[in-house]
């Protein structure tokens, strides 16, 4: 569970730890978050945003 009030540096460290574990970032839970609030937090985390935009539909 990630804290939605983390700094960009803290989010970068969380992303790096997840990538180092070879775990895809396709689901993240934010402490005290809800659907209407957390999308803007997640979108501003570079590693999650990069993952999101790297997805493609297979033919």
OpenMM code with the backbone's topology and positions (N, CA, C; nanometers):
from openmm import Vec3, app, unit

residues = "UNK UNK UNK UNK UNK UNK UNK UNK UNK UNK UNK UNK UNK UNK UNK UNK UNK UNK UNK UNK UNK UNK UNK UNK UNK UNK UNK UNK UNK UNK UNK UNK UNK UNK UNK UNK UNK UNK UNK UNK UNK UNK UNK UNK UNK UNK UNK UNK UNK UNK UNK UNK UNK UNK UNK UNK UNK UNK UNK".split()
positions = [
    Vec3(0.0850, -0.1172, 0.0000),
    Vec3(0.0000, 0.0000, 0.0000),
    Vec3(0.0897, 0.1237, 0.0000),
    Vec3(0.0659, 0.2109, -0.0947),
    Vec3(0.1458, 0.3318, -0.1088),
    Vec3(0.0735, 0.4490, -0.0445),
    Vec3(0.1511, 0.5420, 0.0086),
    Vec3(0.0954, 0.6626, 0.0692),
    Vec3(0.0796, 0.7680, -0.0398),
    Vec3(-0.0421, 0.8131, -0.0613),
    Vec3(-0.0671, 0.9095, -0.1690),
    Vec3(-0.0044, 1.0459, -0.1424),
    Vec3(0.0464, 1.0664, -0.0223),
    Vec3(0.1105, 1.1933, 0.0119),
    Vec3(0.2630, 1.1853, 0.0024),
    Vec3(0.3142, 1.0774, -0.0577),
    Vec3(0.4588, 1.0621, -0.0732),
    Vec3(0.5139, 1.1681, -0.1675),
    Vec3(0.6431, 1.1924, -0.1554),
    Vec3(0.7100, 1.2864, -0.2455),
    Vec3(0.7419, 1.2152, -0.3767),
    Vec3(0.7696, 1.2899, -0.4833),
    Vec3(0.8105, 1.2256, -0.6085),
    Vec3(0.9314, 1.1329, -0.5891),
    Vec3(1.0235, 1.1723, -0.5034),
    Vec3(1.1418, 1.0879, -0.4780),
    Vec3(1.1014, 0.9568, -0.4097),
    Vec3(1.0074, 0.9644, -0.3183),
    Vec3(0.9599, 0.8428, -0.2511),
    Vec3(0.8856, 0.7526, -0.3497),
    Vec3(0.8048, 0.8127, -0.4370),
    Vec3(0.7376, 0.7325, -0.5383),
    Vec3(0.8387, 0.6683, -0.6327),
    Vec3(0.9417, 0.7411, -0.6716),
    Vec3(1.0461, 0.6849, -0.7578),
    Vec3(1.1100, 0.5636, -0.6913),
    Vec3(1.1354, 0.5716, -0.5610),
    Vec3(1.1955, 0.4595, -0.4878),
    Vec3(1.0997, 0.3399, -0.4848),
    Vec3(0.9701, 0.3654, -0.4670),
    Vec3(0.8715, 0.2574, -0.4681),
    Vec3(0.8638, 0.1916, -0.6055),
    Vec3(0.8656, 0.2717, -0.7099),
    Vec3(0.8638, 0.2177, -0.8463),
    Vec3(0.9893, 0.1351, -0.8702),
    Vec3(1.1053, 0.1877, -0.8320),
    Vec3(1.2313, 0.1151, -0.8515),
    Vec3(1.2297, -0.0181, -0.7776),
    Vec3(1.1809, -0.0197, -0.6554),
    Vec3(1.1743, -0.1441, -0.5786),
    Vec3(1.0830, -0.2457, -0.6472),
    Vec3(0.9731, -0.1974, -0.7027),
    Vec3(0.8801, -0.2862, -0.7728),
    Vec3(0.9431, -0.3410, -0.8999),
    Vec3(1.0093, -0.2555, -0.9765),
    Vec3(1.0753, -0.2982, -1.1000),
    Vec3(1.1892, -0.3956, -1.0680),
    Vec3(1.2657, -0.3678, -0.9637),
    Vec3(1.3756, -0.4561, -0.9247),
    Vec3(1.3265, -0.5955, -0.8887),
    Vec3(1.2030, -0.6042, -0.8418),
    Vec3(1.1428, -0.7338, -0.8091),
    Vec3(1.0806, -0.7989, -0.9324),
    Vec3(1.0947, -0.7306, -1.0469),
    Vec3(1.0345, -0.7748, -1.1729),
    Vec3(0.8830, -0.7919, -1.1603),
    Vec3(0.8234, -0.7073, -1.0797),
    Vec3(0.6781, -0.7086, -1.0602),
    Vec3(0.6173, -0.5969, -1.1430),
    Vec3(0.5244, -0.6287, -1.2332),
    Vec3(0.4644, -0.5228, -1.3141),
    Vec3(0.3778, -0.4314, -1.2281),
    Vec3(0.3803, -0.3052, -1.2606),
    Vec3(0.2952, -0.2097, -1.1902),
    Vec3(0.1636, -0.2036, -1.2668),
    Vec3(0.0718, -0.2913, -1.2307),
    Vec3(-0.0586, -0.2845, -1.2959),
    Vec3(-0.1718, -0.2741, -1.1945),
    Vec3(-0.1346, -0.2627, -1.0692),
    Vec3(-0.2335, -0.2420, -0.9640),
    Vec3(-0.1627, -0.1794, -0.8447),
    Vec3(-0.2090, -0.0670, -0.8003),
    Vec3(-0.1495, 0.0021, -0.6864),
    Vec3(-0.2611, 0.0493, -0.5945),
    Vec3(-0.2405, 0.0309, -0.4659),
    Vec3(-0.3388, 0.0744, -0.3664),
    Vec3(-0.2792, 0.1908, -0.2893),
    Vec3(-0.3571, 0.2966, -0.2750),
    Vec3(-0.3132, 0.4136, -0.2008),
    Vec3(-0.3865, 0.4204, -0.0673),
    Vec3(-0.3100, 0.4371, 0.0388),
    Vec3(-0.3663, 0.4498, 0.1729),
    Vec3(-0.4640, 0.5671, 0.1756),
    Vec3(-0.5806, 0.5452, 0.2319),
    Vec3(-0.6855, 0.6469, 0.2459),
    Vec3(-0.7298, 0.7060, 0.1126),
    Vec3(-0.7174, 0.6309, 0.0052),
    Vec3(-0.7552, 0.6824, -0.1260),
    Vec3(-0.8904, 0.6315, -0.1706),
    Vec3(-0.9410, 0.6934, -0.2748),
    Vec3(-1.0636, 0.6468, -0.3390),
    Vec3(-1.0510, 0.6720, -0.4889),
    Vec3(-1.1404, 0.6159, -0.5646),
    Vec3(-1.1309, 0.6218, -0.7104),
    Vec3(-1.1277, 0.7650, -0.7647),
    Vec3(-1.2007, 0.8535, -0.7046),
    Vec3(-1.2078, 0.9905, -0.7557),
    Vec3(-1.0819, 1.0708, -0.7242),
    Vec3(-1.0009, 1.0233, -0.6337),
    Vec3(-0.8834, 1.0979, -0.5897),
    Vec3(-0.7528, 1.0371, -0.6402),
    Vec3(-0.7433, 0.9061, -0.6386),
    Vec3(-0.6127, 0.8429, -0.6610),
    Vec3(-0.5660, 0.8431, -0.8059),
    Vec3(-0.6559, 0.8562, -0.9026),
    Vec3(-0.6097, 0.8558, -1.0413),
    Vec3(-0.5122, 0.9696, -1.0664),
    Vec3(-0.5372, 1.0865, -1.0059),
    Vec3(-0.4482, 1.2005, -1.0286),
    Vec3(-0.3137, 1.1802, -0.9595),
    Vec3(-0.3132, 1.1090, -0.8491),
    Vec3(-0.1869, 1.0765, -0.7818),
    Vec3(-0.1091, 0.9780, -0.8688),
    Vec3(-0.1749, 0.8698, -0.9099),
    Vec3(-0.1077, 0.7658, -0.9889),
    Vec3(-0.0543, 0.8217, -1.1208),
    Vec3(-0.1314, 0.9065, -1.1863),
    Vec3(-0.0891, 0.9623, -1.3153),
    Vec3(0.0380, 1.0455, -1.3019),
    Vec3(0.0593, 1.1053, -1.1867),
    Vec3(0.1771, 1.1893, -1.1661),
    Vec3(0.2993, 1.1116, -1.1176),
    Vec3(0.2869, 0.9809, -1.1018),
    Vec3(0.4016, 0.8970, -1.0676),
    Vec3(0.4626, 0.8500, -1.1996),
    Vec3(0.5824, 0.8962, -1.2276),
    Vec3(0.6441, 0.8728, -1.3582),
    Vec3(0.6448, 0.7254, -1.3977),
    Vec3(0.6827, 0.6368, -1.3066),
    Vec3(0.6899, 0.4940, -1.3391),
    Vec3(0.5559, 0.4335, -1.3743),
    Vec3(0.4509, 0.4750, -1.3060),
    Vec3(0.3171, 0.4247, -1.3377),
    Vec3(0.2696, 0.4841, -1.4692),
    Vec3(0.2910, 0.6117, -1.4885),
    Vec3(0.2502, 0.6773, -1.6138),
    Vec3(0.3239, 0.6147, -1.7331),
    Vec3(0.4544, 0.5895, -1.7164),
    Vec3(0.5310, 0.5268, -1.8249),
    Vec3(0.4764, 0.3884, -1.8576),
    Vec3(0.4454, 0.3119, -1.7512),
    Vec3(0.3899, 0.1783, -1.7734),
    Vec3(0.2567, 0.1889, -1.8477),
    Vec3(0.1703, 0.2800, -1.8034),
    Vec3(0.0387, 0.2945, -1.8639),
    Vec3(0.0497, 0.3230, -2.0138),
    Vec3(0.1355, 0.4167, -2.0509),
    Vec3(0.1464, 0.4557, -2.1911),
    Vec3(0.2287, 0.3582, -2.2748),
    Vec3(0.2925, 0.2617, -2.2102),
    Vec3(0.3666, 0.1603, -2.2879),
    Vec3(0.2774, 0.0420, -2.3254),
    Vec3(0.1554, 0.0393, -2.2744),
    Vec3(0.0647, -0.0718, -2.3026),
    Vec3(0.0088, -0.0598, -2.4422),
    Vec3(-0.0025, -0.1732, -2.5076),
    Vec3(-0.0620, -0.1787, -2.6415),
    Vec3(-0.1598, -0.2955, -2.6486),
    Vec3(-0.2514, -0.2842, -2.7397),
    Vec3(-0.3477, -0.3912, -2.7597),
    Vec3(-0.2864, -0.4922, -2.8559),
    Vec3(-0.2885, -0.6187, -2.8142),
    Vec3(-0.2363, -0.7232, -2.9032),
    Vec3(-0.3384, -0.7552, -3.0109),
    Vec3(-0.2874, -0.7825, -3.1290),
    Vec3(-0.3775, -0.8153, -3.2427),
    Vec3(-0.4063, -0.9622, -3.2444),
] * unit.nanometer
topology = app.Topology()
chain = topology.addChain("A")
for resn in residues:
    res = topology.addResidue(resn, chain)
    for name in ("N", "CA", "C"):
        topology.addAtom(name, app.Element.getBySymbol(name[0]), res)
